[in-house]
Amino acid sequence: MAEWRLKQSRNLNNEDEDEFDEQLAQLEHEERVVGPTDLYAVLNLDRDASEDDIKNAYRRLSMTFHPDKHHTPEDKERAQIQFQAIKKAYDVLSNPNRRHIYNTFGAEGLRTNWDVSSQRAQTAQQAREEFERQQRQRLETEAERLVKSKGEVHIGLDAVGCFDGGRRRPFRKAAQKGLLDAVVLPEISHAFVKHSWETKLLDSTDLTIQGSVMAKNGVGAGTVAATVRHVIDPMTWTESTFQATMKNPSASFKLVKNFTNDVFTSVQATVATLESPPPLAFVAGRKLDSKHTGYLTFRTGDYAIGPWGDVAGNQRAGSACGLGIVGRSLKGQWSCELSMGLNSSSINFGLFRSIGWGIRARAGVALGTGIGLSTSVSADKKISKLDRVGMSVEAASAGGVSFKLRFMRLGQKFVLPIQLAPQLDLRMAAFAVVIPLCTAVALDRLVLEPNRRNRLATRLAKLREDNAALIEQRKQEAISAIQLMTPQVARKREAEEAKDGLIIVEAIYGKLPVSKFPRNSHGGRFSFKGVFEKEQSGITTPPHMIGRDNSFEEVEEPEIKWIDVTIPVQGLVFNSQLYISGSHSKAHIVGFYDPCIGESKKLRVTYRFQGKLHQVEVEDGAAVAAPLRAHTVSEL
């Protein structure tokens, strides 16, 4: 079940996000896309758009923004700026080779002088294959720079003497007197270091080398292991491990077969000596329903085949069989396993859950004839994008009470286990849970949380400062585009009103306020005074802007983090249908700009169709299609 549990834990880790993670991810996304304009957004196209879609989008925008469509020198100049951006997007996306480069490498790829660009004889398919080869080489080079190794360091402390007066040892020599004479410090009980790295031998074969060293009570031991994992087909893989120690080498071989997506089995053999047959372990499992998986296990233990393995005096490991079930939910999973064997029997229960705020919690209970009672509670929290800290408490009949601190970063782990009591002591275990937990909560709320918020605010302020000129430029470009499209959009709106088609009542974009319908939107035919009336300025401004002789001044209202995009959205309506492409930020659509860089944004469109009021609200990267019945809202 190890491979199945690993897969489930990865899925759960993807859901382990808190508000800070979401804000940080949004900010990092803004840092990547704030520069180059998205060419698909300029033409309002999806990334899988056909050649005809590209031509039609270019033709529609040219009818509005081509300089020849305007008469005054000011309008021609503004139209020339918009048309250049539209023409650039069309030139790239209508060329299969350049479009592939843009899809693969982004705007930076268009500025690269590719080797294949001079090879005129290449077909488009050959060019794409060459681009993909260069991309693979680039990714492989970047991957080699990354730390692909994993490390683990344990420094064990024996703190029993700190809580057991009978075992206390003075910190200083007996001849010295003072306050520190009564202080007892923990002793280092053991040290353990493990390191591994992984590399790919073939496309379907991976090699992992692992080494470990342990020292305890003045005695040390080391182990080196090599594991080769080979994927035979999508449903079958093997794993071979060879381990060398200071005493006896060993090897293990494992075969995993998935018969269907719901049924799997595995068999493993471990060879530690040639004097007896290798012990075998069998696992067979089946997915019971969408949330539960059951499995059976059988371990042969030590056995003999005729004279092979029949060695007198050797202590044999008995056979055992087990029955288990694993259940999973949206935020976690649980497992229960009953094992019965000749030497010992046990029952185990485990629980894992993501409880929010970047915290993952685990708990386990085991009761067996050989181990007695064993309990464990652990939790870890993400303190940054790459770092996690955790702690755990274990209480067992055989091992006493121990407390562990963990720090993890990029596959590297540091563990500090502290032995608190030699026997099972429930009071000590309770103190070991409550005191560190309260300390961790206080540290997180008083130190770590403010620090994260400050880092986020600092990065956001720097992003806005570094791109202030660009943001202002795009804002002016959006205002200019709205001025140019207003007359044509007004005619389009009149045509839609004449056939009771799709009329945009209001469209706003950014960090949106609570939804409120316009006052005149209830009862009878809708009337929105002034929105499309042809004024001297030729444009209606958002509520937080003032238009005066084609100039715009922004009023001091820092709380407003959205813009009115009613006119650009109405301009995207064709034959009573509205479609706004997704998979890109809407800030790059003609007539839009980013009003709150670094923050999550949405688009809300309120429209009328056949006399009924509709409203739709979507995330920044989601597509919009209207009209739809699902958008209908009550006017009562």
VMD Tcl script that draws the C-alpha trace (Angstrom):
set ca {
  {0.00 0.00 0.00}
  {2.99 2.33 0.17}
  {2.73 3.39 -3.46}
  {-1.01 4.03 -3.12}
  {-0.60 6.09 0.05}
  {2.12 8.16 -1.61}
  {-0.17 9.04 -4.49}
  {-2.97 10.06 -2.13}
  {-0.68 12.20 0.01}
  {0.47 14.10 -3.07}
  {-3.12 14.83 -4.01}
  {-3.84 16.08 -0.51}
  {-0.76 18.27 -0.49}
  {-2.09 20.10 -3.52}
  {-5.13 21.11 -1.47}
  {-3.00 22.35 1.43}
  {-3.29 26.03 0.68}
  {-4.16 28.90 2.98}
  {-5.10 32.51 2.29}
  {-1.46 33.61 2.37}
  {-0.52 30.96 -0.22}
  {-3.30 32.13 -2.53}
  {-2.27 35.78 -2.23}
  {1.39 34.90 -2.76}
  {0.53 32.79 -5.84}
  {-1.55 35.68 -7.22}
  {1.30 38.11 -6.63}
  {3.85 35.82 -8.31}
  {1.48 35.43 -11.26}
  {1.23 39.22 -11.55}
  {5.03 39.51 -11.44}
  {5.25 37.16 -14.41}
  {2.50 38.64 -16.58}
  {2.60 42.34 -15.77}
  {5.11 42.93 -18.57}
  {4.20 41.58 -22.03}
  {0.62 41.85 -23.26}
  {-1.14 38.54 -23.85}
  {-1.67 38.29 -27.60}
  {-4.65 35.96 -27.28}
  {-6.37 38.45 -24.96}
  {-5.81 41.29 -27.46}
  {-7.80 39.36 -30.08}
  {-10.16 37.80 -27.48}
  {-9.22 34.27 -28.52}
  {-8.71 30.95 -26.79}
  {-5.34 29.25 -27.18}
  {-6.84 26.55 -29.39}
  {-8.35 29.09 -31.79}
  {-8.36 28.09 -35.46}
  {-6.88 30.13 -38.32}
  {-10.38 31.31 -39.29}
  {-11.02 32.45 -35.71}
  {-7.82 34.49 -35.79}
  {-8.70 36.11 -39.12}
  {-12.26 36.94 -38.03}
  {-11.09 38.47 -34.75}
  {-8.51 40.60 -36.56}
  {-11.10 41.73 -39.11}
  {-13.62 42.75 -36.42}
  {-11.07 44.78 -34.45}
  {-9.70 46.41 -37.61}
  {-13.16 47.77 -38.40}
  {-12.96 49.73 -35.16}
  {-9.31 50.60 -34.71}
  {-7.85 50.94 -38.21}
  {-6.59 54.55 -38.55}
  {-8.46 54.99 -41.85}
  {-11.75 54.52 -39.97}
  {-11.22 57.78 -38.05}
  {-11.10 61.38 -39.21}
  {-9.50 63.73 -36.70}
  {-5.71 63.68 -36.25}
  {-6.11 62.91 -32.54}
  {-8.34 59.92 -33.22}
  {-6.05 58.65 -35.96}
  {-3.06 58.82 -33.61}
  {-4.89 56.96 -30.85}
  {-6.17 54.38 -33.35}
  {-2.66 53.84 -34.72}
  {-1.40 52.83 -31.26}
  {-4.25 50.35 -30.75}
  {-4.00 49.00 -34.27}
  {-0.26 48.31 -33.91}
  {-0.94 46.07 -30.91}
  {-3.74 44.28 -32.80}
  {-1.57 43.86 -35.90}
  {1.32 42.47 -33.83}
  {-0.98 39.91 -32.23}
  {-2.34 38.89 -35.62}
  {1.12 38.63 -37.24}
  {2.30 36.26 -34.50}
  {-0.79 34.08 -34.11}
  {-1.44 33.75 -37.85}
  {2.09 32.39 -38.40}
  {2.18 28.70 -37.30}
  {5.89 28.77 -36.43}
  {5.81 32.03 -34.49}
  {2.60 31.00 -32.76}
  {4.21 27.76 -31.61}
  {7.21 29.69 -30.27}
  {4.87 32.07 -28.44}
  {2.80 29.21 -26.99}
  {5.96 27.44 -25.84}
  {8.24 30.24 -24.65}
  {5.97 33.28 -24.37}
  {6.88 36.78 -25.50}
  {10.53 36.18 -24.60}
  {10.70 33.44 -27.22}
  {9.72 35.88 -29.96}
  {12.84 37.94 -29.21}
  {15.10 34.88 -29.49}
  {17.02 34.23 -32.71}
  {16.15 30.57 -33.24}
  {18.48 28.39 -35.29}
  {15.57 26.96 -37.27}
  {14.43 30.38 -38.41}
  {17.09 30.38 -41.12}
  {16.19 26.91 -42.35}
  {13.59 27.86 -44.94}
  {13.26 24.31 -46.23}
  {11.82 22.98 -42.99}
  {8.15 22.19 -42.80}
  {5.98 23.51 -39.98}
  {6.02 20.07 -38.31}
  {9.80 19.89 -38.49}
  {10.06 23.37 -37.05}
  {7.78 22.44 -34.15}
  {9.88 19.33 -33.43}
  {13.02 21.46 -33.39}
  {11.43 23.96 -31.04}
  {10.36 21.14 -28.72}
  {13.88 19.68 -28.78}
  {15.36 23.04 -27.81}
  {12.78 23.40 -25.07}
  {13.64 19.95 -23.67}
  {17.31 20.87 -23.64}
  {16.55 24.10 -21.81}
  {14.39 22.32 -19.25}
  {17.00 19.61 -18.72}
  {19.68 22.24 -18.16}
  {17.48 23.99 -15.62}
  {16.68 20.69 -13.93}
  {20.37 19.90 -13.50}
  {20.76 23.12 -11.56}
  {18.03 22.17 -9.13}
  {18.75 20.24 -5.96}
  {17.32 16.80 -6.70}
  {18.78 15.19 -3.61}
  {17.07 14.45 -0.31}
  {18.72 14.62 3.07}
  {17.73 13.83 6.63}
  {19.56 14.56 9.88}
  {18.49 13.27 13.31}
  {20.12 14.44 16.52}
  {18.61 12.48 19.42}
  {18.51 14.02 22.90}
  {17.92 12.19 26.17}
  {16.04 14.60 28.43}
  {14.77 12.03 30.93}
  {17.18 13.35 33.58}
  {15.66 16.83 33.28}
  {12.35 15.52 34.60}
  {13.56 12.65 36.85}
  {15.25 13.95 39.98}
  {16.86 10.62 40.71}
  {18.82 10.69 37.47}
  {19.99 14.31 37.59}
  {23.66 14.94 37.04}
  {25.30 18.23 37.94}
  {26.27 20.49 35.10}
  {29.57 21.43 36.68}
  {32.16 19.63 38.72}
  {31.26 18.81 42.31}
  {33.85 21.22 43.68}
  {32.12 24.15 42.01}
  {29.09 25.65 43.68}
  {26.49 27.93 42.17}
  {23.10 28.20 40.56}
  {24.09 26.15 37.52}
  {25.05 23.20 39.68}
  {21.36 22.23 39.84}
  {20.82 22.54 36.09}
  {20.57 19.30 34.14}
  {20.98 19.51 30.37}
  {19.86 16.87 27.86}
  {22.49 14.48 26.56}
  {22.99 13.46 22.95}
  {21.80 9.85 22.75}
  {22.29 9.13 19.06}
  {22.88 10.75 15.67}
  {21.59 9.66 12.31}
  {22.33 11.08 8.85}
  {20.74 9.95 5.57}
  {21.22 11.34 2.09}
  {19.92 10.24 -1.30}
  {19.82 11.48 -4.86}
  {17.87 10.38 -7.90}
  {18.70 10.39 -11.57}
  {17.10 9.04 -14.74}
  {18.97 6.25 -16.52}
  {16.44 5.82 -19.32}
  {13.05 7.29 -20.14}
  {11.37 4.58 -18.06}
  {14.16 3.79 -15.57}
  {15.21 5.76 -12.49}
  {18.17 5.20 -10.18}
  {18.26 6.26 -6.52}
  {21.43 6.09 -4.42}
  {21.06 6.37 -0.66}
  {23.57 6.37 2.15}
  {23.01 6.51 5.91}
  {25.17 6.56 9.02}
  {24.10 6.10 12.65}
  {26.02 6.43 15.89}
  {24.67 5.36 19.29}
  {26.45 4.74 22.58}
  {29.82 5.09 20.91}
  {29.02 2.50 18.23}
  {28.52 3.45 14.60}
  {27.05 1.73 11.56}
  {26.61 2.69 7.93}
  {24.49 1.58 5.01}
  {24.61 2.23 1.27}
  {21.68 1.29 -0.96}
  {20.90 1.54 -4.67}
  {17.35 1.31 -6.02}
  {16.44 0.85 -9.68}
  {12.83 1.53 -10.61}
  {11.70 0.49 -14.07}
  {8.29 1.11 -15.64}
  {7.40 -1.80 -17.91}
  {4.10 -0.31 -19.06}
  {1.59 2.17 -17.63}
  {0.12 -0.59 -15.46}
  {3.28 -2.45 -14.38}
  {6.56 -1.45 -12.74}
  {9.39 -3.11 -10.85}
  {11.76 -1.99 -8.13}
  {15.08 -3.58 -7.19}
  {17.08 -2.50 -4.14}
  {20.62 -3.58 -3.24}
  {21.84 -2.69 0.24}
  {25.35 -3.01 1.68}
  {25.99 -2.78 5.41}
  {29.00 -3.30 7.63}
  {27.77 -6.84 8.37}
  {25.42 -8.48 5.89}
  {24.37 -7.20 2.45}
  {20.79 -7.70 1.28}
  {18.60 -7.25 -1.77}
  {14.89 -6.87 -2.37}
  {12.79 -7.16 -5.51}
  {9.28 -5.80 -5.97}
  {6.71 -6.14 -8.75}
  {3.55 -4.00 -8.87}
  {0.73 -4.76 -11.30}
  {-2.47 -2.76 -11.78}
  {-4.96 -4.99 -13.55}
  {-7.48 -2.16 -13.84}
  {-7.82 1.30 -12.38}
  {-9.57 -0.33 -9.40}
  {-7.58 -3.55 -8.84}
  {-3.88 -3.84 -8.01}
  {-1.43 -6.35 -6.57}
  {2.23 -6.49 -5.61}
  {4.78 -9.08 -4.53}
  {8.12 -8.44 -2.81}
  {11.03 -10.76 -2.02}
  {13.87 -9.89 0.37}
  {17.17 -11.75 0.20}
  {19.29 -11.34 3.33}
  {21.08 -14.69 3.28}
  {21.61 -17.63 0.93}
  {21.05 -20.15 3.71}
  {17.25 -19.89 3.47}
  {14.61 -18.93 0.89}
  {13.75 -15.21 0.69}
  {10.68 -14.10 2.72}
  {7.82 -12.99 0.49}
  {5.17 -10.30 0.97}
  {1.95 -10.21 -1.07}
  {-0.52 -7.34 -1.31}
  {-3.81 -7.35 -3.21}
  {-6.22 -4.43 -3.19}
  {-9.38 -3.17 -4.76}
  {-11.13 0.16 -4.88}
  {-14.45 -0.43 -3.11}
  {-16.07 2.86 -4.09}
  {-15.03 6.41 -4.88}
  {-13.80 7.01 -1.32}
  {-12.68 3.62 0.04}
  {-10.03 1.07 -0.90}
  {-9.56 -2.32 0.76}
  {-6.49 -4.53 0.69}
  {-5.16 -7.90 1.91}
  {-1.57 -8.65 2.89}
  {0.30 -11.90 3.52}
  {3.90 -12.29 4.70}
  {5.48 -15.72 4.61}
  {8.11 -14.99 7.24}
  {11.04 -17.44 7.34}
  {10.37 -20.83 5.82}
  {12.22 -23.85 4.44}
  {12.08 -25.69 1.16}
  {13.41 -29.15 1.96}
  {16.89 -28.76 3.43}
  {17.15 -25.18 2.17}
  {16.39 -23.00 5.17}
  {16.13 -25.83 7.68}
  {18.86 -24.51 9.96}
  {18.60 -25.53 13.60}
  {18.89 -22.87 16.27}
  {17.88 -19.92 14.09}
  {15.11 -17.68 15.38}
  {12.42 -17.61 12.74}
  {10.09 -14.77 11.80}
  {6.57 -16.16 11.66}
  {4.07 -15.66 8.88}
  {1.31 -13.06 9.15}
  {-1.73 -11.90 7.25}
  {-3.61 -8.61 7.38}
  {-6.79 -6.90 6.31}
  {-6.95 -3.13 5.82}
  {-9.11 -0.34 4.50}
  {-8.27 3.23 3.52}
  {-10.86 5.98 3.31}
  {-10.34 9.45 1.93}
  {-12.24 12.70 1.93}
  {-11.73 16.14 0.47}
  {-9.36 17.24 3.24}
  {-7.75 14.03 4.45}
  {-7.73 10.27 4.72}
  {-7.87 7.53 7.36}
  {-6.71 3.92 7.49}
  {-7.35 0.86 9.62}
  {-5.43 -2.42 9.48}
  {-5.76 -5.68 11.40}
  {-2.73 -7.96 11.33}
  {-2.56 -11.50 12.76}
  {0.63 -13.57 12.86}
  {2.36 -16.46 14.57}
  {4.71 -14.18 16.49}
  {2.46 -11.18 17.10}
  {-0.86 -9.59 16.19}
  {-1.87 -5.94 16.11}
  {-4.49 -3.44 15.09}
  {-3.55 -0.01 13.73}
  {-5.60 3.10 13.08}
  {-4.28 6.26 11.39}
  {-5.78 9.63 10.51}
  {-4.44 12.40 8.28}
  {-6.20 15.71 7.72}
  {-5.46 19.14 6.32}
  {-7.11 21.53 8.78}
  {-6.43 24.81 6.99}
  {-4.00 27.66 7.55}
  {-1.30 25.51 5.93}
  {-1.46 22.91 8.75}
  {-1.46 19.14 8.25}
  {-2.26 16.93 11.25}
  {-1.74 13.21 11.80}
  {-2.74 10.82 14.59}
  {-2.16 7.12 15.05}
  {-2.98 4.38 17.55}
  {-1.59 0.83 17.56}
  {-2.26 -2.04 19.93}
  {-0.40 -5.32 19.60}
  {0.81 -8.37 21.47}
  {4.43 -7.52 20.79}
  {4.41 -3.71 21.01}
  {1.69 -3.08 23.58}
  {0.01 0.30 23.24}
  {1.51 2.98 20.99}
  {0.05 6.40 20.18}
  {1.32 9.33 18.14}
  {0.14 12.84 17.31}
  {1.91 15.15 14.85}
  {1.35 18.35 12.93}
  {3.34 20.48 10.51}
  {2.76 23.92 9.07}
  {3.94 25.72 5.98}
  {5.81 28.87 7.03}
  {6.90 29.86 3.54}
  {6.59 28.56 0.00}
  {9.49 26.15 0.50}
  {9.66 25.61 4.26}
  {7.64 23.58 6.74}
  {8.06 23.08 10.48}
  {6.44 20.34 12.51}
  {6.34 18.54 15.80}
  {5.12 15.17 17.04}
  {4.62 13.32 20.31}
  {4.89 9.54 20.60}
  {3.90 7.51 23.65}
  {4.44 3.76 23.70}
  {4.57 0.97 26.25}
  {7.95 -0.13 24.93}
  {9.58 3.19 24.03}
  {8.23 5.64 26.62}
  {7.41 9.25 25.71}
  {9.33 11.20 23.06}
  {8.92 14.57 21.41}
  {10.19 15.47 17.92}
  {10.82 18.77 16.19}
  {11.11 18.81 12.39}
  {12.22 21.35 9.84}
  {11.83 20.62 6.11}
  {13.02 22.52 3.05}
  {13.39 21.36 -0.57}
  {13.70 17.67 0.27}
  {16.04 18.31 3.20}
  {14.84 17.41 6.68}
  {16.26 18.08 10.14}
  {14.75 16.12 13.03}
  {15.39 16.63 16.74}
  {13.92 13.71 18.75}
  {13.88 14.26 22.52}
  {13.28 11.37 24.95}
  {11.11 12.66 27.82}
  {10.27 9.48 29.79}
  {11.52 5.88 29.63}
  {8.06 4.40 30.29}
  {4.54 5.19 29.17}
  {3.52 8.32 31.08}
  {0.20 9.84 29.97}
  {0.68 13.01 32.04}
  {4.06 13.64 30.45}
  {2.57 12.95 27.03}
  {-0.22 15.49 27.66}
  {2.27 18.16 28.71}
  {4.37 17.35 25.65}
  {1.34 18.08 23.44}
  {-0.21 21.10 25.15}
  {2.87 23.19 25.97}
  {4.56 23.03 22.51}
  {1.18 23.49 20.79}
  {0.39 26.67 22.72}
  {3.92 27.94 22.11}
  {3.64 27.23 18.38}
  {0.25 28.98 18.09}
  {1.55 32.03 19.93}
  {4.70 32.12 17.78}
  {2.68 31.82 14.59}
  {0.14 34.50 15.48}
  {2.57 36.98 17.06}
  {5.68 36.52 14.90}
  {5.29 34.41 11.77}
  {1.91 35.69 10.58}
  {2.83 39.40 10.82}
  {6.14 38.62 9.13}
  {4.38 36.91 6.21}
  {1.96 39.79 5.81}
  {4.79 42.30 5.86}
  {6.71 40.35 3.20}
  {3.62 40.17 1.02}
  {2.91 43.88 1.44}
  {6.52 44.75 0.66}
  {6.55 42.68 -2.53}
  {3.22 44.14 -3.60}
  {4.41 47.71 -3.00}
  {7.62 47.03 -4.95}
  {5.68 45.48 -7.83}
  {3.42 48.51 -8.07}
  {6.32 50.94 -7.76}
  {8.41 49.19 -10.41}
  {5.49 49.07 -12.85}
  {3.81 52.40 -12.07}
  {4.67 53.84 -15.48}
  {3.51 50.73 -17.31}
  {0.26 50.62 -15.36}
  {-0.47 54.27 -16.15}
  {0.39 53.70 -19.82}
  {-2.04 50.78 -20.10}
  {-4.70 52.76 -18.30}
  {-4.40 55.60 -20.82}
  {-4.40 53.08 -23.68}
  {-7.62 51.57 -22.32}
  {-9.27 54.99 -22.03}
  {-8.16 55.83 -25.56}
  {-9.54 52.54 -26.88}
  {-12.90 53.21 -25.20}
  {-13.05 56.65 -26.79}
  {-12.44 55.14 -30.20}
  {-14.97 52.33 -29.92}
  {-17.80 54.29 -28.28}
  {-19.59 55.48 -31.49}
  {-19.56 52.01 -33.06}
  {-20.60 50.35 -29.79}
  {-23.47 52.83 -29.46}
  {-24.76 51.78 -32.89}
  {-24.36 48.13 -31.99}
  {-26.31 48.68 -28.78}
  {-29.14 50.41 -30.65}
  {-29.34 47.42 -33.01}
  {-29.53 45.04 -30.06}
  {-32.24 47.15 -28.41}
  {-34.27 47.15 -31.62}
  {-34.46 43.32 -31.59}
  {-34.60 43.00 -27.79}
  {-31.21 41.27 -27.91}
  {-28.23 41.26 -25.56}
  {-27.68 44.63 -23.92}
  {-24.88 45.15 -21.40}
  {-26.35 46.97 -18.40}
  {-23.11 47.13 -16.48}
  {-19.72 45.39 -16.61}
  {-17.07 45.97 -13.95}
  {-13.63 44.41 -13.56}
  {-11.23 44.23 -10.61}
  {-11.73 43.69 -6.89}
  {-15.50 43.90 -7.04}
  {-17.94 45.47 -4.58}
  {-21.08 43.71 -3.42}
  {-23.44 43.15 -6.34}
  {-26.06 45.90 -6.67}
  {-28.36 46.22 -9.67}
  {-28.76 49.66 -11.25}
  {-31.82 51.55 -10.06}
  {-33.52 51.58 -13.47}
  {-33.10 47.86 -14.12}
  {-36.48 46.73 -12.75}
  {-39.68 46.72 -14.76}
  {-40.26 47.71 -18.37}
  {-37.62 48.40 -20.96}
  {-34.23 49.23 -19.47}
  {-32.96 52.81 -19.68}
  {-29.42 53.77 -18.72}
  {-29.18 57.51 -19.09}
  {-26.04 58.89 -20.59}
  {-24.14 55.64 -21.02}
  {-24.27 55.70 -24.79}
  {-25.44 59.22 -25.41}
  {-23.08 60.93 -27.79}
  {-21.52 63.70 -25.77}
  {-18.84 66.12 -26.82}
  {-16.18 63.97 -25.14}
  {-17.41 60.94 -27.03}
  {-17.18 58.63 -24.02}
  {-18.87 57.83 -20.74}
  {-16.42 57.46 -17.88}
  {-16.39 55.05 -14.97}
  {-17.99 56.32 -11.74}
  {-14.60 57.17 -10.21}
  {-13.39 59.22 -13.21}
  {-14.36 62.64 -14.50}
  {-14.29 63.41 -18.24}
  {-13.60 66.94 -19.31}
  {-12.64 67.83 -22.92}
  {-11.17 64.38 -23.62}
  {-9.10 64.58 -20.44}
  {-9.58 62.44 -17.38}
  {-8.78 63.08 -13.76}
  {-9.02 60.37 -11.15}
  {-10.75 61.33 -7.91}
  {-9.10 60.41 -4.61}
  {-11.03 57.25 -3.76}
  {-8.48 54.61 -2.71}
  {-11.18 52.11 -1.80}
  {-12.27 51.72 -5.45}
  {-10.28 48.89 -7.01}
  {-12.45 48.20 -10.03}
  {-13.12 49.82 -13.39}
  {-16.20 50.15 -15.56}
  {-15.80 48.09 -18.75}
  {-19.40 48.28 -19.97}
  {-18.43 49.73 -23.34}
  {-15.61 47.23 -24.16}
  {-17.84 44.29 -23.19}
  {-20.75 45.58 -25.27}
  {-18.29 45.84 -28.15}
  {-17.65 42.08 -27.85}
  {-21.34 41.28 -28.45}
  {-22.07 39.89 -31.93}
  {-25.51 38.71 -33.05}
  {-26.83 38.84 -29.48}
  {-24.03 36.61 -28.23}
  {-21.15 37.47 -25.92}
  {-17.98 35.43 -25.61}
  {-14.86 36.45 -23.68}
  {-12.00 34.00 -23.93}
  {-10.29 32.51 -20.89}
  {-6.86 31.14 -19.91}
  {-5.43 34.67 -19.66}
  {-5.88 37.81 -17.60}
  {-8.70 40.01 -18.84}
  {-6.53 43.05 -18.11}
  {-5.03 42.55 -21.61}
  {-8.36 42.79 -23.47}
  {-8.75 45.94 -25.53}
  {-10.37 48.58 -23.31}
  {-9.36 46.87 -20.05}
  {-6.44 47.48 -17.68}
  {-5.43 46.19 -14.24}
  {-6.94 48.41 -11.52}
  {-5.49 46.49 -8.57}
  {-2.23 44.86 -9.58}
  {-1.15 42.03 -7.31}
  {-4.68 41.26 -6.09}
  {-7.21 38.72 -7.31}
  {-9.70 40.12 -9.81}
  {-13.11 39.18 -11.18}
  {-15.38 40.28 -14.00}
  {-19.08 40.89 -13.33}
  {-21.42 41.43 -16.28}
  {-25.03 42.48 -15.79}
  {-27.04 42.30 -19.01}
  {-30.54 42.15 -20.43}
  {-31.70 39.60 -22.94}
  {-35.25 39.44 -24.23}
  {-36.38 41.78 -21.47}
  {-34.95 39.67 -18.62}
  {-32.15 40.69 -16.33}
  {-29.07 38.45 -16.13}
  {-25.81 38.59 -14.23}
  {-22.61 36.51 -14.36}
  {-19.44 36.82 -12.29}
  {-16.24 34.93 -13.14}
  {-12.61 34.73 -12.06}
  {-9.99 36.63 -14.01}
  {-8.83 33.63 -16.03}
  {-12.26 32.12 -16.73}
  {-14.17 32.41 -19.99}
  {-17.60 34.08 -20.28}
  {-20.41 32.99 -22.60}
  {-23.81 34.67 -22.69}
  {-26.74 34.61 -22.77}
  {-27.41 31.61 -20.52}
  {-30.48 30.74 -18.47}
  {-28.23 30.11 -15.48}
  {-27.42 33.83 -15.43}
  {-31.07 34.88 -14.95}
  {-31.71 36.80 -11.73}
  {-34.93 37.72 -9.96}
  {-36.11 41.30 -10.37}
  {-38.36 41.24 -7.31}
}
mol new
graphics top color blue
foreach p $ca { graphics top sphere $p radius 0.5 }
foreach p [lrange $ca 0 end-1] q [lrange $ca 1 end] { graphics top cylinder $p $q radius 0.2 }
display resetview
